[in-house]
Amino acid sequence: MKRWNRTRIVVAVSLALAVCSAASACRRSGGVPNEVAGHGAAADSIEGVVRLVGVDALPQLTLALDNGSPALTLIGVESLRRVVGLRVAVAGILRGTRLTVSRFHVLAANGVPAIDGTLVRDGDTLTLVTADGKRHPLGSPSPALRAEVGHRVWISGPLDRAPVAYGVIE
């Protein structure tokens, strides 16, 4: 076999191993629905920390994976910019190292478990309604959090006490 053919084979095998390594971070399910909205296609579900990288003129959202694989580039959902630094589960279509996100949910903030959903008022009680329809009454929301009724927010810490932290997603 000629030397240049062996080099091409080594390069091709190396690229295939890199893609397989990145894809091994993917899994089906993980709390994120397996169907991409309206398309019936299977979705890849991946967990990691959202990062904003690049220069100011060309910022890029990425998902840092736990297994040390190269970060994935996230496209498709602008509200991911509101959860930079948080651990999330994302669902979408993975092609190479680009993940076209169809939906996501927050899992943790600075290592503290978190949940996200829409804030609604039930009389005097503030309730977080998650994407699956579950209702979580909040124990001691601040006036600032009460002002976010109708918005999608993330909240970390036990829901029966004042939140450790929270933020507005949409």
C-alpha positions as CSV (number, residue, x, y, z in Angstrom):
1,M,0.0,0.0,0.0
2,K,1.4,3.4,-0.9
3,R,2.3,5.8,1.9
4,W,-0.3,8.4,1.0
5,N,-3.1,5.8,1.1
6,R,-2.1,4.8,4.6
7,T,-2.1,8.4,5.7
8,R,-5.6,8.9,4.3
9,I,-6.8,5.8,6.1
10,V,-5.3,6.9,9.4
11,V,-6.9,10.4,9.0
12,A,-10.3,8.9,8.2
13,V,-10.2,6.5,11.1
14,S,-9.1,9.3,13.5
15,L,-12.0,11.5,12.3
16,A,-14.5,8.6,12.7
17,L,-13.2,7.9,16.3
18,A,-13.6,11.6,17.2
19,V,-17.2,11.7,15.9
20,C,-18.0,8.4,17.7
21,S,-16.5,9.8,20.9
22,A,-18.7,13.0,20.6
23,A,-21.7,11.0,19.8
24,S,-21.2,8.7,22.8
25,A,-22.2,11.6,25.0
26,C,-25.6,11.4,23.3
27,R,-28.4,9.3,24.5
28,R,-32.1,8.8,24.0
29,S,-34.5,10.3,26.6
30,G,-32.9,11.6,29.8
31,G,-36.0,13.6,30.7
32,V,-36.2,15.4,27.3
33,P,-38.9,14.1,24.9
34,N,-37.6,11.9,22.1
35,E,-39.5,13.5,19.3
36,V,-38.6,16.7,17.7
37,A,-41.7,19.0,17.6
38,G,-43.8,18.2,14.6
39,H,-41.3,16.2,12.7
40,G,-41.6,12.8,14.2
41,A,-37.8,12.4,14.0
42,A,-35.9,10.9,16.8
43,A,-34.1,13.5,18.9
44,D,-30.7,13.3,20.5
45,S,-30.8,14.2,24.2
46,I,-27.5,15.5,25.7
47,E,-26.6,17.0,29.1
48,G,-23.9,19.6,29.7
49,V,-23.1,23.2,30.6
50,V,-24.0,26.0,28.2
51,R,-21.1,28.2,27.4
52,L,-20.7,31.4,25.4
53,V,-17.4,31.4,23.5
54,G,-15.8,33.4,20.7
55,V,-15.3,37.1,20.2
56,D,-17.9,39.8,20.7
57,A,-18.4,40.1,17.0
58,L,-19.1,36.4,16.6
59,P,-20.2,34.8,19.9
60,Q,-21.1,31.1,19.8
61,L,-23.2,29.0,22.1
62,T,-21.7,25.6,23.0
63,L,-22.5,22.7,25.2
64,A,-19.6,21.5,27.3
65,L,-19.9,17.8,27.9
66,D,-18.9,15.9,31.0
67,N,-16.9,13.2,29.3
68,G,-14.2,15.5,27.9
69,S,-15.4,15.3,24.3
70,P,-15.2,18.4,22.3
71,A,-18.0,20.9,23.0
72,L,-21.0,20.9,20.7
73,T,-22.1,24.0,18.9
74,L,-25.8,24.9,19.8
75,I,-28.1,26.4,17.2
76,G,-31.8,27.0,17.0
77,V,-33.1,28.3,20.3
78,E,-32.2,31.9,21.2
79,S,-33.3,31.6,24.8
80,L,-30.3,29.3,25.5
81,R,-28.4,32.6,25.8
82,R,-30.3,33.2,29.1
83,V,-29.0,30.0,30.7
84,V,-25.2,30.4,30.0
85,G,-23.3,28.7,32.8
86,L,-26.2,26.4,33.8
87,R,-26.3,22.6,33.4
88,V,-29.1,21.7,30.9
89,A,-30.6,18.8,29.0
90,V,-31.1,19.6,25.4
91,A,-33.0,17.8,22.7
92,G,-32.5,18.2,19.0
93,I,-30.8,16.8,16.0
94,L,-27.0,16.2,16.2
95,R,-25.0,16.4,13.0
96,G,-21.3,16.1,13.7
97,T,-20.5,18.6,16.4
98,R,-23.6,20.9,15.7
99,L,-26.8,20.3,17.7
100,T,-29.9,22.0,16.3
101,V,-31.8,22.4,19.5
102,S,-35.6,22.0,19.6
103,R,-36.1,22.3,23.4
104,F,-34.1,22.3,26.6
105,H,-34.6,22.3,30.4
106,V,-32.4,23.4,33.2
107,L,-31.0,20.8,35.5
108,A,-28.6,22.7,37.9
109,A,-27.1,26.0,38.6
110,N,-23.6,26.0,40.2
111,G,-24.1,22.3,41.2
112,V,-27.4,23.0,42.9
113,P,-30.4,21.1,41.4
114,A,-32.7,23.4,39.4
115,I,-36.0,23.2,37.6
116,D,-37.6,25.4,35.0
117,G,-41.1,26.2,34.0
118,T,-43.7,29.0,33.6
119,L,-44.7,31.0,36.7
120,V,-48.4,31.2,37.4
121,R,-50.4,32.7,40.2
122,D,-52.9,30.4,42.0
123,G,-54.6,32.9,44.4
124,D,-51.8,34.0,46.7
125,T,-49.6,31.1,45.8
126,L,-46.9,31.3,43.1
127,T,-46.6,28.0,41.2
128,L,-44.0,26.8,38.7
129,V,-45.6,24.8,35.9
130,T,-43.1,22.6,34.1
131,A,-43.2,21.6,30.4
132,D,-44.8,18.3,31.4
133,G,-47.7,20.1,33.2
134,K,-46.6,19.3,36.7
135,R,-47.4,22.1,39.2
136,H,-44.8,23.0,41.9
137,P,-46.0,25.6,44.5
138,L,-43.2,27.8,45.6
139,G,-42.7,28.2,49.4
140,S,-41.2,31.6,49.8
141,P,-40.8,33.5,46.5
142,S,-39.3,37.0,46.6
143,P,-41.3,40.1,45.4
144,A,-38.9,40.2,42.4
145,L,-39.7,36.6,41.5
146,R,-43.4,37.3,41.9
147,A,-43.0,40.0,39.3
148,E,-42.1,37.4,36.7
149,V,-45.6,35.7,36.6
150,G,-46.2,34.5,33.0
151,H,-42.5,34.1,32.2
152,R,-40.5,30.9,31.9
153,V,-37.9,30.9,34.7
154,W,-35.4,28.5,36.3
155,I,-35.2,28.1,40.0
156,S,-32.5,26.3,42.0
157,G,-32.7,24.9,45.5
158,P,-35.7,23.4,47.4
159,L,-39.0,24.8,46.1
160,D,-40.5,24.9,49.6
161,R,-38.1,27.7,50.7
162,A,-36.7,30.8,49.2
163,P,-34.8,30.0,46.0
164,V,-31.1,29.7,46.1
165,A,-31.0,31.4,42.7
166,Y,-33.3,32.0,39.8
167,G,-33.4,33.6,36.4
168,V,-35.7,34.5,33.6
169,I,-35.5,32.3,30.4
170,E,-38.3,33.8,28.3
